[in-house]
Amino acid sequence: MSVFVLISSIYIYEVYFFTFKEIDRESTQKGPGPIISPTGEYTANAYYELYGGAAGGVNVWVDITNKNEKNKVQTIYYSDVKSNFSMEWVDENILYILNTGPNYPDSNRSIKLEIGKEIYHENGLACKSLIMKDEYVTCYQN
């Protein structure tokens, strides 16, 4: 019974108390960016996180820095990176993130996100998190 309670507690913690702080920021590589929004209020930076050793892959996340809120940084996108990744501002507060593998149509993780209102987490952990629910209006997942 103790083992069941322990495993259940770990599962509940991992799912409902998720934050992007769990990203291994020590062993990351710089991706595209900084990309400054048209008004200069936001700056987008992408980072790559290697996982799994030789047979592993690469995750990508996008941080937005808000110049008008004392350089507050918010992670708005987290996914497995595909072979074609880039970012561009559609307007002053909408960032288009292109993340696709041209030979694999089911691998498209591209999305337009409204800064301060929308986030994307491929596995949906950010969408279920009780801690993060005040940081966005809409959360997308694959």
C-alpha positions in Angstrom: 0.0 0.0 0.0 2.9 2.4 0.8 4.4 1.8 -2.6 1.1 2.6 -4.3 0.7 5.8 -2.3 4.3 6.8 -3.1 3.9 6.2 -6.8 0.5 7.9 -6.9 2.0 10.9 -5.1 4.9 11.2 -7.6 2.5 11.0 -10.5 0.2 13.6 -9.1 3.1 15.9 -8.4 4.6 15.5 -11.8 1.3 16.1 -13.6 -0.5 18.7 -11.6 2.5 20.7 -10.2 4.5 20.9 -13.4 6.5 24.1 -14.2 9.0 24.8 -16.9 11.7 25.2 -14.2 12.3 21.5 -14.6 14.0 22.1 -18.0 17.7 21.3 -17.8 19.0 24.8 -18.6 22.6 23.9 -17.7 23.2 21.7 -20.7 21.4 23.7 -23.4 22.4 25.1 -26.7 21.3 28.5 -28.0 18.7 28.3 -30.9 17.3 31.1 -33.0 17.0 34.5 -31.5 16.9 37.0 -30.2 14.0 38.0 -32.4 12.5 41.4 -31.3 8.8 42.1 -31.7 7.7 44.9 -34.1 7.1 47.3 -31.1 10.3 46.2 -29.3 8.3 45.1 -26.2 9.0 41.4 -26.5 12.1 39.4 -27.4 11.9 35.7 -28.4 14.8 33.3 -27.8 14.8 29.5 -28.6 17.0 27.0 -26.8 17.8 23.3 -27.5 17.9 20.6 -24.8 19.6 17.3 -25.7 18.2 14.2 -24.1 18.7 10.4 -24.2 22.3 10.2 -25.3 23.3 8.8 -28.7 19.8 7.4 -29.4 18.0 10.4 -27.9 16.7 13.6 -29.4 16.4 17.3 -28.9 13.7 19.4 -27.2 13.2 23.0 -28.0 11.6 25.7 -25.9 10.9 29.4 -26.5 11.3 32.1 -23.9 9.7 35.5 -24.2 11.3 38.4 -22.4 8.9 41.3 -21.7 10.8 44.6 -21.7 7.8 46.5 -20.2 7.5 44.1 -17.2 11.1 44.4 -15.9 12.4 41.8 -18.4 10.1 39.1 -17.1 10.8 35.8 -18.9 8.0 33.4 -19.7 8.3 30.1 -21.5 5.6 29.8 -24.1 6.6 26.8 -26.2 8.1 23.4 -25.4 8.3 20.5 -27.9 10.5 17.9 -29.6 12.4 19.9 -32.3 11.9 18.8 -35.9 14.3 19.4 -38.8 12.8 22.7 -39.8 12.5 25.2 -36.9 12.2 29.0 -37.0 10.3 31.9 -35.4 8.8 35.1 -36.7 6.6 37.9 -35.4 3.2 38.1 -37.1 2.3 41.3 -35.3 3.3 43.0 -32.1 2.1 40.2 -29.8 1.7 37.1 -32.0 4.7 34.8 -32.6 4.6 32.2 -35.3 6.8 29.1 -34.4 7.6 26.8 -37.3 8.5 23.3 -36.2 8.1 20.6 -38.8 9.8 17.7 -40.5 9.1 18.0 -44.2 9.2 14.2 -44.8 6.9 13.5 -41.9 3.5 15.2 -42.2 2.4 14.0 -38.7 5.4 15.8 -37.1 4.1 19.3 -37.6 4.3 21.2 -34.2 4.0 24.7 -35.8 1.7 27.2 -34.1 0.9 30.9 -33.7 0.8 32.0 -30.1 -0.5 35.2 -28.6 2.0 36.4 -26.0 0.7 36.5 -22.4 -2.4 34.5 -23.3 -1.3 31.3 -25.1 1.3 28.6 -24.5 2.1 25.2 -26.1 3.5 22.1 -24.4 3.8 19.0 -26.6 2.8 16.5 -23.9 0.2 18.8 -22.3 1.9 18.9 -18.8 1.7 22.7 -18.7 -2.0 22.5 -19.6 -2.8 20.2 -16.6 -0.6 22.1 -14.1 -2.4 23.8 -11.2 0.6 26.0 -10.7 0.7 27.4 -14.2 -3.0 27.9 -14.8 -2.7 31.7 -14.0 0.0 32.2 -16.6 -2.1 31.7 -19.7 -5.7 31.7 -21.1 -5.3 28.9 -23.6 -2.9 26.0 -23.5 -2.2 23.8 -26.6 -0.8 20.4 -26.8 -0.1 17.9 -29.5 
